[in-house]
Amino acid sequence: MVKERGTKLWELGVSSIRALETDEGILASGKEELYGCVFGRDSLITSLSLLKVYEKTHDEYFLSLVKKVLRTLAKLQGYEVVIESGEEPGKIIHEYRPTGHEHLTQALEERWYLYPDNVMRNYDSVDSTPLFLMVCYEYLRVSQDQAFIDELRPNIDAALRWLTTYGDSNGDGFIDYRFHPDRKGGGLRTQSWMDSTESVFNEDNDERPQYPIAPIEVQAYAYVALRAWGKEERAQRLKEQFNEHFVYRKGRHLQFAYAIDGKGNKLGSMRSSVGHTLFATFKGESILDAEFVPQLVKRLLARDLFVPTAGIRTLSSRSKKYDPMSYHNGTIWPHDTQLIAEGLHNFGYHKEAQMVQTGLLDAYSHFDSPVELFAYKRGLKEYESASGQKACKTQAWSAASLLAALLDAAIDTVINYEKN
């Protein structure tokens, strides 16, 4: 039974990735679903998982797909300031819709910006640029394809410049985002991976956090990106500031802010994104000081976050904003849970990581799909918002995370893996 399940899930993951592949890389979701286009963040997190799969299977297909992703994102990289789209020099794109953008560019009261060539390019993503730098480095590490990285070197340099200029809009040393005050059209007010407006709030009061917002996981990605491309001094400064401001004590308990706002306020609700600090490592080191790792591991596996038969919630069930059926305030996202599991492996918590991945694989089996997200409310439930929006059935980063989880959980011993 275990062997059959492993084989079935592997085939599901591979077939989903192949179905989402395009000439420009990979779609975030199925062509007929809401996110059936190229997203920078999704493509890059998918790529990190696929590079891991390539490293274990040596299947060139995964490597070639990542190469295609990088080439497309380099081509779409920002080169000028366009306030209405969020474009900035060196910034990696968030969403690319050559067609099928009318629901954003025509139907909304605050229409999203459409370029003169009738293509929607949106750059409202604070993490795509450091993730691009991470994927470029990982691609080089596992492939040794120096010629391709040399081809991308101008894009890599431009992305690094963005990190150290536009990426820190208020000069406090952290990578942040804002919705430009002069912007007249629509776009994303929240620009981290949990990009719904509901996901940014103060736990202790009802005051709306002020721009710019510096999310915790983005600092972790930026730290790795800076170290990977030789900006060691800047990376070290970021790490020192990070551990001074994002880790703090509240009473007797150690707390981890999921973001810091423009007033310097620590947004202290416990979120799964805090666990990305364990995932993003360079040569075994993350932005989080080693002394804090055991406390964070314990916190991530506490009952208010970790569901043994499902994964890790996006928000603690103790939070005032917790809702198991909300988009980002209590649901479980497979890629998010898998990134945290990889982080646990990174720091030697293999038993804990496998426990998390076992629950996640149970959920994949239950839905029989690399689903975008799901809910856990006295059992696994399909996500559906109050307005009727449902989770995408086939999501790229979920499919790639499924493959990575299978290999991490040693299911490769029961998979009849055949190179295509």
C-alpha positions as a printed Julia matrix, in Angstrom:
420×3 Matrix{Float64}:
   0.0    0.0     0.0
   2.82   2.43    0.88
   4.61   1.61   -2.37
   1.43   2.13   -4.39
   0.74   5.46   -2.73
   4.3    6.69   -3.29
   4.22   5.73   -6.96
   0.82   7.33   -7.48
   1.83  10.57   -5.82
   5.09  10.72   -7.77
   3.26  10.28  -11.06
   0.75  12.92   -9.99
   3.51  15.42   -9.25
   5.44  14.81  -12.48
   2.34  14.87  -14.7
   1.18  18.1   -13.05
   4.52  19.8   -13.68
   4.49  18.7   -17.31
   0.92  19.92  -17.76
   1.85  23.37  -16.43
   5.01  23.74  -18.53
   4.96  26.33  -21.32
   7.47  27.82  -23.73
   8.03  30.55  -21.14
   8.56  28.28  -18.15
   5.7   27.18  -15.95
   2.21  28.44  -15.16
   1.33  29.0   -11.53
  -1.9   27.02  -11.92
  -3.86  25.19  -14.61
  -4.53  27.18  -17.79
  -8.25  27.44  -17.06
  -7.75  28.31  -13.4
  -7.39  31.72  -11.77
  -3.59  31.81  -11.83
  -2.96  30.2   -15.2
  -0.07  32.48  -16.13
   3.57  33.1   -15.22
   4.18  34.36  -11.69
   7.72  35.22  -10.65
   7.48  34.11   -7.03
   5.65  30.88   -7.82
   8.02  29.98  -10.66
  11.06  30.54   -8.46
   9.87  28.6    -5.43
   8.84  25.84   -7.83
  12.34  25.99   -9.31
  14.04  25.63   -5.93
  12.09  22.43   -5.34
  12.77  21.13   -8.85
  16.5   21.74   -8.46
  16.38  19.64   -5.34
  14.54  16.91   -7.27
  17.13  17.12  -10.05
  19.97  16.8    -7.55
  18.5   13.52   -6.28
  17.23  12.03   -9.55
  19.63  13.52  -12.14
  16.7   13.88  -14.5
  17.71  16.62  -16.97
  14.08  17.51  -17.57
  13.84  19.33  -14.24
  17.06  21.22  -14.86
  16.0   22.31  -18.33
  12.67  23.58  -17.0
  14.4   25.7   -14.37
  16.71  27.09  -17.05
  13.66  28.1   -19.08
  12.13  29.79  -16.03
  15.27  31.82  -15.36
  15.64  32.91  -18.97
  12.03  34.16  -19.09
  12.22  36.01  -15.79
  15.48  37.62  -16.85
  13.79  38.79  -20.04
  10.89  40.28  -18.03
  13.12  41.93  -15.41
  12.3   45.58  -14.71
  14.47  48.25  -16.31
  12.69  51.54  -15.5
  10.42  53.05  -12.87
   6.72  52.63  -13.65
   4.77  53.53  -10.53
   1.48  52.1   -11.82
   2.88  48.58  -12.31
   5.45  48.57   -9.53
   8.28  48.16  -12.04
  11.76  49.22  -10.89
  15.22  48.63  -12.42
  16.41  45.12  -11.56
  13.14  43.99  -10.0
  11.82  40.55  -10.95
   8.26  40.43  -12.22
   5.33  39.3   -10.13
   2.66  38.5   -12.72
   2.82  38.3   -16.51
  -0.37  38.14  -18.57
   0.0   38.74  -22.32
  -3.69  37.84  -22.64
  -6.54  36.97  -20.32
  -5.99  39.97  -18.07
  -9.35  41.69  -18.56
 -10.6   40.74  -15.08
  -7.79  42.88  -13.71
  -7.24  45.56  -16.34
 -10.87  46.26  -17.32
 -13.38  44.82  -14.86
 -12.05  46.37  -11.64
 -12.83  49.89  -10.45
  -9.12  50.34   -9.76
  -7.78  48.87  -12.97
  -4.36  47.28  -13.05
  -1.82  48.89  -15.36
  -1.66  47.73  -18.96
   1.51  48.47  -20.91
   1.25  50.1   -24.38
   1.79  46.71  -26.05
  -1.44  45.5   -24.37
   0.46  43.16  -22.04
  -0.08  43.16  -18.28
   3.19  43.13  -16.4
   2.92  43.58  -12.67
   5.88  43.84  -10.29
   4.07  43.86   -6.92
   6.29  41.23   -5.32
   8.99  42.01   -2.77
  10.41  38.48   -2.67
  10.74  37.56   -6.36
  14.06  39.38   -6.72
  15.96  37.68   -3.85
  14.38  34.37   -4.89
  15.68  34.9    -8.43
  19.18  35.34   -7.02
  18.79  32.21   -4.9
  17.65  30.12   -7.87
  20.48  31.4   -10.09
  23.01  30.35   -7.47
  21.38  26.96   -6.85
  21.16  26.31  -10.59
  24.88  26.94  -10.92
  25.69  24.81   -7.89
  23.85  21.72   -9.09
  24.48  22.07  -12.84
  27.93  23.69  -13.08
  26.52  25.46  -16.14
  28.77  28.51  -15.86
  28.08  29.62  -19.43
  24.37  30.11  -18.74
  25.03  32.02  -15.51
  27.5   34.21  -17.38
  24.67  34.95  -19.81
  22.49  35.99  -16.86
  25.2   37.96  -15.09
  23.83  41.39  -16.09
  20.43  40.34  -14.69
  22.03  39.05  -11.49
  23.92  42.31  -11.02
  20.76  44.33  -11.66
  18.84  42.24   -9.1
  21.57  42.81   -6.52
  21.41  46.56   -7.16
  17.65  46.46   -6.63
  18.14  44.73   -3.26
  20.47  47.44   -2.0
  18.6   50.45   -3.43
  14.89  50.17   -4.23
  14.49  47.11   -2.01
  14.97  49.18    1.13
  12.61  52.11    0.64
  13.05  53.74    4.06
  16.75  53.06    4.64
  16.32  50.96    7.79
  18.38  48.08    6.4
  15.46  45.71    5.72
  13.93  44.69    2.4
  10.41  46.06    2.3
   7.43  46.92    0.14
   4.87  49.68   -0.09
   1.99  50.68   -2.33
   3.31  53.86   -3.88
   1.33  56.89   -2.62
   1.22  58.37   -6.15
  -0.24  55.24   -7.69
  -3.68  55.8    -9.17
  -4.6   52.33  -10.45
  -4.93  48.91   -8.9
  -2.42  46.34   -7.76
  -1.39  44.4    -4.68
  -1.37  46.24   -1.37
   0.35  43.27    0.24
   3.4   42.07   -1.69
   4.84  39.12    0.22
   3.77  35.54   -0.53
   0.79  35.87    1.81
  -0.46  38.65   -0.45
  -4.02  39.16    0.78
  -4.86  42.32    2.7
  -6.17  40.18    5.57
  -2.7   38.82    6.28
  -1.15  42.04    7.61
  -2.46  43.21   10.98
  -1.5   44.04   14.55
  -2.29  41.34   17.07
  -2.33  43.74   20.04
  -4.47  46.54   18.59
  -6.63  47.47   15.62
  -4.2   50.01   14.17
  -3.42  49.29   10.53
   0.31  48.59   10.06
   2.0   51.39    8.16
   4.09  51.11    5.0
   6.7   50.05    4.29
   6.3   46.46    5.45
   9.4   44.27    5.87
   8.35  40.57    5.96
  10.48  38.08    7.85
  10.89  35.52    5.06
  12.09  38.19    2.64
  14.96  39.08    4.96
  15.91  35.39    5.04
  15.89  35.15    1.24
  17.85  38.39    0.89
  20.49  37.18    3.33
  21.1   34.05    1.26
  21.05  36.02   -2.0
  23.62  38.52   -0.74
  25.95  35.83    0.55
  25.58  33.7    -2.57
  26.72  36.56   -4.81
  29.58  37.84   -2.67
  27.93  40.67   -0.72
  29.12  39.29    2.6
  29.43  42.56    4.48
  25.92  43.65    3.55
  24.6   40.19    4.46
  26.26  40.3     7.86
  24.75  43.71    8.64
  21.34  42.41    7.65
  21.75  39.38    9.91
  22.78  41.46   12.9
  19.86  43.85   12.45
  17.47  40.99   11.87
  18.26  39.2    15.12
  18.06  42.47   17.0
  14.61  43.43   15.7
  12.73  40.33   14.51
  13.51  38.17   17.56
  12.39  39.52   20.91
  11.02  38.55   24.28
   7.49  39.12   25.47
   7.4   38.26   29.12
   9.25  34.98   29.52
   8.63  33.83   25.97
  10.73  34.27   22.87
   8.75  35.82   20.01
   9.35  36.04   16.26
   7.85  38.97   14.37
   6.41  38.01   10.98
   7.1   41.56    9.78
   8.14  45.03   10.87
   6.12  48.01    9.71
   7.14  51.53    8.74
   6.84  52.77   12.32
   9.19  50.06   13.53
   6.35  48.08   15.11
   6.88  44.34   15.42
   3.96  42.38   13.96
   4.06  39.52   16.4
   1.34  37.06   15.36
   2.89  33.62   14.9
   2.86  32.69   11.21
   4.26  29.81    9.2
   6.37  32.26    7.2
   8.64  32.58   10.23
   9.74  29.0     9.47
  11.2   30.09    6.13
  14.19  31.36    8.08
  15.17  27.7     8.51
  14.63  26.92    4.82
  16.75  29.75    3.4
  20.35  28.79    4.17
  23.76  29.36    2.64
  26.44  26.8     3.46
  24.39  25.66    6.45
  23.78  29.1     7.9
  20.55  31.08    7.97
  19.75  34.65    8.9
  18.48  33.42   12.29
  21.16  33.09   14.96
  21.77  29.43   15.82
  20.85  29.96   19.47
  17.25  30.69   18.46
  16.74  27.68   16.2
  15.62  25.17   18.88
  12.99  27.59   20.19
  11.67  28.24   16.7
  11.45  24.53   15.91
   9.51  23.95   19.1
   7.2   26.84   18.29
   6.48  25.66   14.74
   5.5   22.21   15.99
   3.16  23.48   18.7
  -0.49  22.42   18.45
  -1.75  25.87   17.43
   0.31  25.68   14.22
   1.07  22.07   13.38
  -1.66  19.63   12.39
  -0.1   16.12   12.34
  -2.41  14.86    9.58
  -2.21  17.94    7.37
   0.72  20.33    7.76
   1.45  23.74    9.26
  -1.17  26.48    9.46
  -0.41  29.89    8.02
  -1.5   31.51   11.28
  -1.67  30.34   14.87
  -5.09  29.21   16.03
  -4.53  31.45   19.07
  -4.54  34.61   16.96
  -7.52  36.95   17.03
  -7.59  36.78   13.21
  -7.46  32.99   12.97
  -9.99  31.43   10.64
  -9.33  27.93    9.28
 -11.19  28.84    6.08
  -9.46  32.18    5.44
  -7.01  32.52    2.54
  -3.92  33.24    4.63
  -5.08  33.38    8.24
  -5.29  29.72    9.15
  -5.36  27.58    6.02
  -2.52  25.23    5.08
  -0.47  25.7     1.9
   1.46  22.6     0.8
   4.48  24.48   -0.56
   4.75  26.48    2.66
   4.67  23.36    4.83
   7.25  21.64    2.62
   9.65  24.62    2.8
   9.44  24.47    6.59
  10.08  20.71    6.53
  13.17  21.31    4.39
  14.27  23.87    6.96
  13.92  21.3     9.72
  16.09  18.91    7.7
  18.64  21.7     7.21
  19.22  21.94   10.95
  19.23  18.23   11.71
  15.63  17.89   12.9
  15.02  14.94   10.6
  12.48  13.16   12.78
  10.42  16.32   13.11
  10.71  17.05    9.39
   9.5   13.59    8.43
   6.59  13.94   10.85
   5.56  17.17    9.08
   6.01  15.62    5.63
   4.03  12.52    6.56
   1.07  14.71    7.45
   1.49  16.71    4.26
   1.61  13.57    2.09
  -1.57  12.38    3.8
  -3.22  15.61    2.66
  -1.94  15.22   -0.92
  -3.41  11.71   -0.96
  -6.71  12.91    0.45
  -7.19  15.59   -2.22
  -5.53  13.5    -4.95
  -4.22  16.77   -6.35
  -1.35  19.24   -5.9
  -3.92  21.69   -4.6
  -3.15  25.36   -3.97
  -4.28  25.35   -0.34
  -6.76  23.63    1.96
  -8.39  23.97    5.34
  -8.31  21.82    8.43
 -11.47  22.05   10.54
 -12.19  18.82   12.34
 -10.68  17.14    9.31
  -9.37  18.11    5.88
 -11.64  20.47    3.95
 -11.51  22.03    0.5
 -10.9   25.76    0.65
 -13.73  28.04   -0.41
 -13.92  31.73    0.45
 -17.06  33.55    1.54
 -17.36  34.89   -2.01
 -17.16  31.39   -3.48
 -13.54  31.4    -4.67
 -12.08  27.91   -4.48
  -8.49  26.69   -4.38
  -6.8   25.91   -7.68
  -6.66  22.16   -8.16
  -3.26  22.11   -9.81
  -0.61  24.52   -8.5
   3.0   24.49   -9.68
   4.75  25.05   -6.38
   2.48  22.5    -4.74
   3.32  19.89   -7.41
   7.06  20.56   -7.1
   6.8   20.42   -3.31
   5.06  17.06   -3.59
   8.04  15.64   -5.5
  10.51  17.14   -3.05
   8.54  15.85   -0.06
   8.45  12.33   -1.48
  12.21  12.29   -1.89
  12.81  13.91    1.5
  10.6   11.38    3.22
  12.63   8.52    1.72
   9.68   7.45   -0.4
  12.17   7.11   -3.26
  12.81   3.6    -1.99
   9.29   2.63   -3.02
   9.0    4.69   -6.21
   9.65   2.94   -9.48
  11.27   6.04  -10.89
  11.71   5.99  -14.64
  13.44   8.78  -16.52
  11.22  10.12  -19.25
